[in-house]
Amino acid sequence: MASIEEVFKNQASGPLERALNLLIVARNQPTTYNSSVGEERRSLTVAASGGMQLIKVIIYDQSKFIKFQNSTTLSVRNCIRKTQDEEQSIIITKSSKVFITQALVTPGRHVQQGNLLINPPAADVLPIQQAIRSPLKQRVSVCGRIVQVYLALTLPF
């Protein structure tokens, strides 16, 4: 069995054929989205622990939603690992295999951290002058009024 650290060692996105044991520590309600064809579909987001590390898991196959309950340990194969903007996640599709397996032991703090992972707190609302000076890695929301809209022009040299 692979661990989360081993799976994301090279930081690349792509298919994951090895088995990965995960304990579901937090679960959101299914959300609805529209596919590129215009078809309405549902997805489920959960937080899972591999024993030492937490990861976000996104499930796109509705038939697998029932297996992803809190405190359930699952063995996952043929899923997709995704790294985007330093955020790591596992994607479960129709071709993924999900089996219930023996229980994993994880630290108690993973439940609170898992809830924060799938439900991040709202960003601070700051005035524009203060948001410009905020640190680069700090998440902020800017409220204001649009006073002028213009198009960027490319000038020939």
N, CA, C and O of each residue as an XYZ file, in Angstrom:
628
protein
N       0.829     -1.177      0.000
C       0.000      0.000      0.000
C       0.878      1.247      0.000
O       1.888      1.314      0.699
N       0.481      2.206     -0.778
C       1.220      3.462     -0.872
C       0.689      4.448      0.169
O      -0.466      4.361      0.586
N       1.533      5.376      0.580
C       1.099      6.451      1.468
C       0.899      7.714      0.632
O       1.330      7.783     -0.519
N       0.248      8.699      1.216
C      -0.002      9.952      0.501
C       1.313     10.633      0.143
O       1.442     11.212     -0.936
N       2.290     10.562      1.050
C       3.591     11.181      0.789
C       4.261     10.546     -0.425
O       4.824     11.252     -1.262
N       4.204      9.214     -0.528
C       4.818      8.511     -1.659
C       4.107      8.833     -2.966
O       4.749      8.983     -4.005
N       2.798      8.940     -2.915
C       2.005      9.183     -4.120
C       2.328     10.546     -4.723
O       2.397     10.682     -5.944
N       2.525     11.557     -3.877
C       2.766     12.914     -4.361
C       4.233     13.314     -4.275
O       4.543     14.505     -4.249
N       5.134     12.348     -4.230
C       6.560     12.649     -4.093
C       7.083     13.498     -5.246
O       7.842     14.441     -5.020
N       6.690     13.178     -6.483
C       7.223     13.918     -7.632
C       6.390     15.146     -8.001
O       6.714     15.825     -8.976
N       5.319     15.453     -7.248
C       4.500     16.654     -7.439
C       3.807     16.721     -8.796
O       3.362     17.798     -9.193
N       3.702     15.621     -9.512
C       3.074     15.639    -10.835
C       1.635     15.144    -10.746
O       1.301     14.324     -9.891
N       0.796     15.649    -11.632
C      -0.565     15.157    -11.748
C      -0.580     13.992    -12.716
O       0.245     13.930    -13.628
N      -1.510     13.067    -12.527
C      -1.618     11.940    -13.436
C      -2.312     10.765    -12.791
O      -2.747     10.854    -11.643
N      -2.425      9.655    -13.518
C      -3.118      8.486    -12.977
C      -2.325      7.828    -11.854
O      -1.095      7.872    -11.827
N      -3.053      7.224    -10.938
C      -2.455      6.510     -9.815
C      -2.998      5.090     -9.836
O      -4.180      4.870     -9.574
N      -2.145      4.134    -10.145
C      -2.587      2.750    -10.262
C      -2.397      1.971     -8.970
O      -3.038      0.938     -8.774
N      -1.523      2.450     -8.079
C      -1.277      1.761     -6.820
C      -2.452      1.956     -5.869
O      -3.198      2.931     -5.972
N      -2.602      1.010     -4.942
C      -3.668      1.114     -3.944
C      -3.271      2.121     -2.872
O      -2.102      2.225     -2.501
N      -4.250      2.851     -2.387
C      -4.036      3.871     -1.373
C      -5.130      3.716     -0.319
O      -6.316      3.774     -0.644
N      -4.736      3.518      0.948
C      -5.705      3.396      2.035
C      -5.980      4.767      2.628
O      -5.054      5.507      2.960
N      -7.268      5.103      2.759
C      -7.680      6.411      3.253
C      -8.786      6.264      4.289
O      -9.693      5.449      4.121
N      -8.714      7.051      5.358
C      -9.773      7.131      6.357
C     -10.511      8.445      6.131
O      -9.896      9.511      6.152
N     -11.817      8.380      5.916
C     -12.617      9.577      5.670
C     -12.847     10.282      7.010
O     -13.442      9.710      7.923
N     -12.372     11.531      7.122
C     -12.489     12.265      8.385
C     -13.518     13.398      8.317
O     -14.003     13.839      9.359
N     -13.860     13.875      7.125
C     -14.863     14.935      6.976
C     -15.525     14.788      5.610
O     -14.899     14.365      4.638
N     -16.819     15.153      5.561
C     -17.584     14.966      4.325
C     -18.498     16.164      4.107
O     -19.166     16.617      5.036
N     -18.529     16.671      2.893
C     -19.462     17.727      2.497
C     -20.714     17.097      1.915
O     -20.761     15.889      1.682
N     -21.721     17.912      1.683
C     -22.896     17.462      0.955
C     -22.564     17.466     -0.539
O     -21.742     18.271     -0.976
N     -23.178     16.592     -1.327
C     -22.924     16.606     -2.775
C     -23.317     17.953     -3.388
O     -24.309     18.566     -2.995
N     -22.517     18.396     -4.357
C     -22.793     19.648     -5.056
C     -23.154     19.351     -6.506
O     -22.752     18.325     -7.057
N     -23.903     20.242     -7.112
C     -24.360     20.079     -8.491
C     -23.570     21.021     -9.395
O     -23.296     22.165     -9.032
N     -23.208     20.524    -10.576
C     -22.509     21.339    -11.569
C     -22.994     20.932    -12.950
O     -23.614     19.880    -13.102
N     -22.721     21.748    -13.955
C     -23.091     21.448    -15.337
C     -21.853     21.021    -16.102
O     -20.818     21.684    -16.043
N     -21.962     19.907    -16.824
C     -20.840     19.411    -17.621
C     -20.696     20.258    -18.881
O     -21.508     21.148    -19.138
N     -19.659     19.974    -19.662
C     -19.416     20.729    -20.892
C     -20.533     20.533    -21.912
O     -20.727     21.372    -22.791
N     -21.263     19.436    -21.799
C     -22.371     19.148    -22.706
C     -23.646     19.849    -22.233
O     -24.632     19.905    -22.969
N     -23.631     20.386    -21.005
C     -24.810     21.027    -20.452
C     -25.611     20.110    -19.558
O     -26.684     20.484    -19.085
N     -25.110     18.923    -19.322
C     -25.780     17.938    -18.483
C     -25.514     18.250    -17.012
O     -24.393     18.598    -16.640
N     -26.545     18.127    -16.180
C     -26.385     18.397    -14.754
C     -25.827     17.163    -14.051
O     -26.378     16.069    -14.168
N     -24.727     17.350    -13.319
C     -24.071     16.242    -12.622
C     -23.807     16.638    -11.184
O     -23.970     17.797    -10.803
N     -23.393     15.650    -10.381
C     -23.112     15.886     -8.971
C     -21.707     15.415     -8.628
O     -21.193     14.467     -9.222
N     -21.096     16.087     -7.666
C     -19.786     15.683     -7.154
C     -19.817     15.769     -5.635
O     -20.652     16.459     -5.050
N     -18.891     15.055     -5.013
C     -18.800     15.006     -3.559
C     -17.358     15.281     -3.168
O     -16.433     14.739     -3.772
N     -17.163     16.121     -2.162
C     -15.826     16.431     -1.668
C     -15.704     15.938     -0.235
O     -16.551     16.227      0.610
N     -14.633     15.185      0.027
C     -14.359     14.691      1.375
C     -12.902     14.971      1.719
O     -12.078     15.209      0.836
N     -12.597     14.939      3.010
C     -11.216     15.018      3.478
C     -10.850     13.636      3.998
O     -11.615     13.022      4.742
N      -9.679     13.152      3.604
C      -9.244     11.814      3.989
C      -7.852     11.878      4.590
O      -7.033     12.722      4.226
N      -7.605     10.968      5.516
C      -6.303     10.878      6.170
C      -5.652      9.565      5.776
O      -6.299      8.519      5.720
N      -4.359      9.642      5.505
C      -3.589      8.438      5.218
C      -2.847      7.946      6.446
O      -1.992      7.066      6.339
N      -3.154      8.494      7.603
C      -2.471      8.146      8.836
C      -1.611      9.286      9.325
O      -1.626      9.609     10.513
N      -0.858      9.904      8.426
C       0.031     11.005      8.800
C      -0.337     12.317      8.109
O      -0.027     13.390      8.627
N      -0.987     12.251      6.960
C      -1.249     13.444      6.157
C      -2.700     13.465      5.702
O      -3.308     12.416      5.488
N      -3.252     14.668      5.557
C      -4.610     14.850      5.056
C      -4.587     15.190      3.576
O      -3.621     15.759      3.066
N      -5.673     14.830      2.894
C      -5.785     15.143      1.475
C      -7.254     15.329      1.122
O      -8.132     14.717      1.731
N      -7.513     16.181      0.132
C      -8.870     16.380     -0.360
C      -9.154     15.334     -1.426
O      -8.313     15.075     -2.287
N     -10.345     14.728     -1.370
C     -10.766     13.726     -2.346
C     -12.058     14.220     -2.988
O     -13.007     14.579     -2.291
N     -12.089     14.238     -4.325
C     -13.266     14.675     -5.069
C     -13.805     13.475     -5.830
O     -13.080     12.849     -6.604
N     -15.081     13.152     -5.612
C     -15.709     11.977     -6.223
C     -16.718     12.463     -7.258
O     -17.619     13.241     -6.943
N     -16.559     11.994     -8.505
C     -17.458     12.373     -9.586
C     -18.436     11.262     -9.958
O     -19.361     11.505    -10.732
N     -18.262     10.064     -9.435
C     -19.145      8.938     -9.732
C     -20.177      8.814     -8.610
O     -19.828      8.483     -7.477
N     -21.448      9.082     -8.928
C     -22.497      9.076     -7.911
C     -22.695      7.711     -7.264
O     -23.126      7.639     -6.113
N     -22.394      6.637     -7.968
C     -22.581      5.305     -7.391
C     -21.596      5.033     -6.253
O     -21.812      4.118     -5.458
N     -20.523      5.814     -6.166
C     -19.521      5.628     -5.107
C     -19.749      6.552     -3.910
O     -19.039      6.440     -2.910
N     -20.719      7.456     -3.988
C     -20.973      8.384     -2.886
C     -21.259      7.649     -1.581
O     -20.798      8.078     -0.523
N     -22.001      6.568     -1.634
C     -22.442      5.854     -0.432
C     -21.267      5.276      0.356
O     -21.361      5.130      1.575
N     -20.173      4.948     -0.311
C     -19.015      4.378      0.386
C     -18.217      5.429      1.142
O     -17.507      5.094      2.090
N     -18.318      6.681      0.746
C     -17.530      7.750      1.353
C     -18.297      8.381      2.515
O     -18.808      9.495      2.401
N     -18.372      7.658      3.631
C     -19.003      8.124      4.861
C     -17.924      8.410      5.895
O     -16.825      7.862      5.813
N     -18.228      9.266      6.871
C     -17.267      9.575      7.930
C     -16.843      8.313      8.671
O     -17.656      7.417      8.894
N     -15.580      8.243      9.048
C     -14.966      7.144      9.814
C     -14.910      5.832      9.047
O     -14.772      4.774      9.662
N     -15.011      5.868      7.731
C     -14.887      4.669      6.907
C     -13.483      4.627      6.319
O     -12.984      5.633      5.815
N     -12.846      3.452      6.387
C     -11.523      3.288      5.782
C     -11.699      2.610      4.435
O     -12.336      1.562      4.334
N     -11.128      3.217      3.401
C     -11.290      2.728      2.036
C      -9.935      2.481      1.393
O      -8.952      3.158      1.694
N      -9.902      1.501      0.504
C      -8.747      1.268     -0.347
C      -9.141      1.732     -1.746
O     -10.135      1.268     -2.305
N      -8.359      2.647     -2.305
C      -8.692      3.278     -3.582
C      -7.631      2.922     -4.610
O      -6.435      3.011     -4.329
N      -8.069      2.513     -5.816
C      -7.163      2.202     -6.932
C      -7.654      2.890     -8.190
O      -8.818      3.276     -8.293
N      -6.744      3.039     -9.149
C      -7.057      3.625    -10.463
C      -7.731      4.990    -10.342
O      -8.714      5.272    -11.027
N      -7.199      5.817     -9.478
C      -7.714      7.177     -9.342
C      -6.719      8.146     -9.984
O      -5.711      7.722    -10.548
N      -6.997      9.414     -9.898
C      -6.141     10.436    -10.494
C      -5.598     11.314     -9.378
O      -6.355     11.803     -8.539
N      -4.285     11.513     -9.370
C      -3.706     12.456     -8.410
C      -3.572     13.800     -9.116
O      -3.193     13.868    -10.286
N      -3.886     14.854     -8.397
C      -3.897     16.181     -9.003
C      -3.171     17.156     -8.081
O      -3.453     17.229     -6.885
N      -2.237     17.897     -8.654
C      -1.535     18.952     -7.927
C      -1.766     20.250     -8.675
O      -1.351     20.398     -9.824
N      -2.432     21.195     -8.016
C      -2.721     22.475     -8.646
C      -2.539     23.576     -7.609
O      -3.176     23.553     -6.555
N      -1.680     24.527     -7.903
C      -1.394     25.643     -6.996
C      -0.984     25.149     -5.612
O      -1.474     25.648     -4.598
N      -0.088     24.171     -5.574
C       0.430     23.601     -4.324
C      -0.623     22.836     -3.528
O      -0.344     22.404     -2.410
N      -1.821     22.658     -4.071
C      -2.868     21.906     -3.390
C      -2.965     20.525     -4.015
O      -3.112     20.389     -5.230
N      -2.881     19.501     -3.173
C      -2.922     18.126     -3.657
C      -4.311     17.543     -3.429
O      -4.931     17.777     -2.392
N      -4.793     16.779     -4.412
C      -6.091     16.130     -4.270
C      -6.108     14.833     -5.057
O      -5.291     14.614     -5.952
N      -7.055     13.982     -4.702
C      -7.286     12.709     -5.385
C      -8.653     12.805     -6.050
O      -9.618     13.247     -5.425
N      -8.742     12.395     -7.311
C      -9.987     12.431     -8.073
C     -10.465     10.993     -8.271
O      -9.713     10.141     -8.744
N     -11.720     10.731     -7.905
C     -12.333      9.411     -8.073
C     -13.320      9.503     -9.237
O     -14.215     10.348     -9.237
N     -13.145      8.619    -10.237
C     -14.010      8.600    -11.416
C     -14.698      7.241    -11.525
O     -14.578      6.404    -10.631
N     -15.416      7.028    -12.623
C     -16.105      5.747    -12.819
C     -15.146      4.577    -12.931
O     -15.497      3.458    -12.556
N     -13.944      4.810    -13.438
C     -12.985      3.714    -13.601
C     -12.219      3.412    -12.315
O     -11.479      2.430    -12.264
N     -12.379      4.226    -11.284
C     -11.690      3.992    -10.009
C     -12.344      2.836     -9.263
O     -13.553      2.624     -9.352
N     -11.526      2.097     -8.531
C     -12.006      0.986     -7.704
C     -11.930      1.421     -6.248
O     -10.893      1.907     -5.796
N     -13.025      1.249     -5.512
C     -13.089      1.645     -4.107
C     -13.603      0.462     -3.299
O     -14.675     -0.076     -3.577
N     -12.816      0.058     -2.283
C     -13.178     -1.064     -1.423
C     -13.097     -0.639      0.035
O     -12.205      0.123      0.410
N     -14.015     -1.123      0.858
C     -13.936     -0.896      2.298
C     -12.913     -1.873      2.854
O     -12.917     -3.051      2.497
N     -12.031     -1.387      3.733
C     -10.943     -2.206      4.254
C     -10.823     -2.008      5.763
O     -11.654     -1.335      6.375
N      -9.783     -2.598      6.361
C      -9.608     -2.508      7.814
C      -9.306     -1.077      8.242
O      -8.780     -0.279      7.466
N      -9.645     -0.771      9.477
C      -9.564      0.593      9.990
C      -8.133      1.097     10.105
O      -7.220      0.353     10.463
N      -7.960      2.370      9.794
C      -6.691      3.075      9.988
C      -6.779      3.875     11.285
O      -7.864      4.293     11.689
N      -5.649      4.086     11.928
C      -5.592      4.919     13.121
C      -4.974      6.254     12.723
O      -3.886      6.299     12.149
N      -5.678      7.335     13.033
C      -5.182      8.672     12.704
C      -5.288      9.562     13.933
O      -6.090      9.284     14.825
N      -4.501     10.619     13.997
C      -4.603     11.557     15.123
C      -5.976     12.230     15.160
O      -6.593     12.442     14.116
N      -6.448     12.562     16.348
C      -7.754     13.196     16.509
C      -7.852     14.563     15.872
O      -8.944     14.989     15.495
N      -6.735     15.262     15.744
C      -6.759     16.607     15.157
C      -7.089     16.583     13.667
O      -7.429     17.620     13.098
N      -6.994     15.419     13.028
C      -7.273     15.333     11.592
C      -8.734     15.637     11.272
O      -9.038     16.076     10.163
N      -9.646     15.413     12.223
C     -11.057     15.708     11.968
C     -11.256     17.218     11.815
O     -11.911     17.665     10.873
N     -10.695     18.005     12.738
C     -10.821     19.459     12.644
C     -10.086     19.994     11.414
O     -10.600     20.867     10.714
N      -8.895     19.477     11.153
C      -8.135     19.926      9.984
C      -8.844     19.536      8.688
O      -8.798     20.282      7.710
N      -9.497     18.379      8.674
C     -10.237     17.943      7.496
C     -11.421     18.842      7.201
O     -11.691     19.158      6.043
N     -12.135     19.262      8.254
C     -13.246     20.196      8.058
C     -12.758     21.520      7.492
O     -13.424     22.111      6.642
N     -11.608     21.991      7.949
C     -11.045     23.230      7.402
C     -10.565     23.045      5.962
O     -10.600     23.987      5.170
N     -10.123     21.845      5.627
C      -9.634     21.572      4.276
C     -10.755     21.638      3.245
O     -10.571     22.205      2.168
N     -11.908     21.068      3.562
C     -13.002     21.055      2.584
C     -13.938     22.254      2.729
O     -14.696     22.556      1.808
N     -13.896     22.939      3.869
C     -14.691     24.152      4.088
C     -13.772     25.259      4.592
O     -13.806     25.582      5.779
N     -12.950     25.851      3.725
C     -12.013     26.878      4.195
C     -12.759     28.104      4.719
O     -13.841     28.427      4.230
N     -12.186     28.787      5.711
C     -12.842     29.989      6.228
C     -12.860     31.085      5.165
O     -12.028     31.110      4.258
N     -13.820     31.980      5.297
C     -13.941     33.079      4.333
C     -12.730     33.995      4.438
O     -12.163     34.178      5.516
N     -12.349     34.559      3.320
C     -11.210     35.478      3.289
C     -11.597     36.804      3.937
O     -12.768     37.182      3.953
N     -10.605     37.498      4.468
C     -10.833     38.811      5.065
C     -11.234     39.808      3.981
O     -10.696     39.780      2.874
N     -12.180     40.686      4.303
C     -12.585     41.748      3.384
C     -11.809     42.997      3.779
O     -11.910     43.472      4.910
N     -11.034     43.523      2.833
C     -10.167     44.667      3.091
C     -10.439     45.782      2.097
O     -10.889     45.517      0.982
N     -10.172     47.030      2.481
C     -10.224     48.118      1.503
C      -9.121     47.917      0.458
O      -8.116     47.261      0.734
N      -9.302     48.469     -0.715
C      -8.359     48.254     -1.810
C      -6.952     48.705     -1.436
O      -5.986     48.008     -1.748
N      -6.813     49.852     -0.777
C      -5.483     50.350     -0.418
C      -4.753     49.391      0.517
O      -3.537     49.228      0.417
N      -5.481     48.766      1.411
C      -4.850     47.817      2.331
C      -4.583     46.479      1.641
O      -3.585     45.822      1.939
N      -5.462     46.066      0.722
C      -5.279     44.793      0.017
C      -4.051     44.825     -0.878
O      -3.395     43.801     -1.065
N      -3.737     45.977     -1.425
C      -2.550     46.105     -2.276
C      -1.288     45.825     -1.477
O      -0.330     45.265     -2.010
N      -1.273     46.205     -0.209
C      -0.094     46.018      0.629
C      -0.061     44.674      1.338
O       0.914     44.379      2.029
N      -1.105     43.839      1.191
C      -1.141     42.570      1.921
C      -0.069     41.619      1.394
O       0.324     41.714      0.231
N       0.405     40.710      2.233
C       1.419     39.745      1.786
C       0.916     38.905      0.617
O      -0.286     38.677      0.483
N       1.828     38.450     -0.220
C       1.466     37.734     -1.439
C       0.683     36.461     -1.175
O      -0.221     36.136     -1.945
N       0.997     35.730     -0.119
C       0.357     34.438      0.105
C      -0.850     34.528      1.016
O      -1.362     33.498      1.456
N      -1.316     35.727      1.311
C      -2.478     35.892      2.164
C      -3.716     36.053      1.292
O      -3.717     36.851      0.354
N      -4.759     35.304      1.593
C      -5.982     35.347      0.810
C      -6.862     36.490      1.311
O      -7.157     36.573      2.503
N      -7.280     37.373      0.399
C      -8.139     38.500      0.754
C      -9.253     38.635     -0.278
O      -9.115     38.201     -1.422
N     -10.355     39.241      0.146
C     -11.440     39.604     -0.760
C     -11.497     41.117     -0.819
O     -11.304     41.789      0.194
N     -11.759     41.651     -1.992
C     -11.799     43.096     -2.180
C     -13.226     43.490     -2.525
O     -13.826     42.942     -3.450
N     -13.765     44.444     -1.775
C     -15.093     44.983     -2.061
C     -14.924     46.395     -2.586
O     -14.091     47.154     -2.091
N     -15.692     46.737     -3.560
C     -15.584     48.078     -4.106
C     -16.611     48.304     -5.187
O     -17.530     47.506     -5.375
N     -16.442     49.401     -5.894
C     -17.362     49.780     -6.944
C     -16.548     49.994     -8.204
O     -15.511     50.657     -8.166
N     -17.003     49.441     -9.323
C     -16.308     49.624    -10.596
C     -16.647     51.015    -11.108
O     -17.815     51.345    -11.311
N     -15.611     51.832    -11.317
C     -15.837     53.202    -11.780
C     -15.459     53.386    -13.238
O     -15.935     54.321    -13.881
N     -14.613     52.516    -13.775
C     -14.228     52.627    -15.174
C     -13.774     51.259    -15.661
O     -13.031     50.557    -14.976
N     -14.228     50.893    -16.847
C     -13.811     49.653    -17.476
C     -13.080     50.026    -18.755
O     -13.594     50.806    -19.557
N     -11.887     49.478    -18.956
C     -11.129     49.779    -20.162
C     -10.466     48.503    -20.658
O     -10.262     47.554    -19.901
N     -10.138     48.498    -21.929
C      -9.463     47.361    -22.534
C      -7.971     47.638    -22.589
O      -7.545     48.770    -22.820
N      -7.196     46.614    -22.379
C      -5.748     46.762    -22.499
C      -5.391     46.842    -23.976
O      -5.884     46.051    -24.781
N      -4.551     47.779    -24.327
C      -4.145     47.964    -25.713
C      -2.700     47.521    -25.889
O      -1.858     47.754    -25.021
N      -2.422     46.884    -27.014
C      -1.058     46.510    -27.352
C      -0.545     47.502    -28.381
O      -1.101     47.624    -29.473
N       0.506     48.201    -28.031
C       1.063     49.208    -28.929
C       2.200     48.611    -29.740
O       3.015     47.870    -29.189
N       2.282     48.914    -31.051
C       3.388     48.396    -31.860
C       4.680     49.134    -31.518
O       4.656     50.318    -31.183
N       5.786     48.442    -31.601
C       7.089     49.041    -31.307
C       7.831     49.325    -32.570
O       8.952     49.832    -32.528
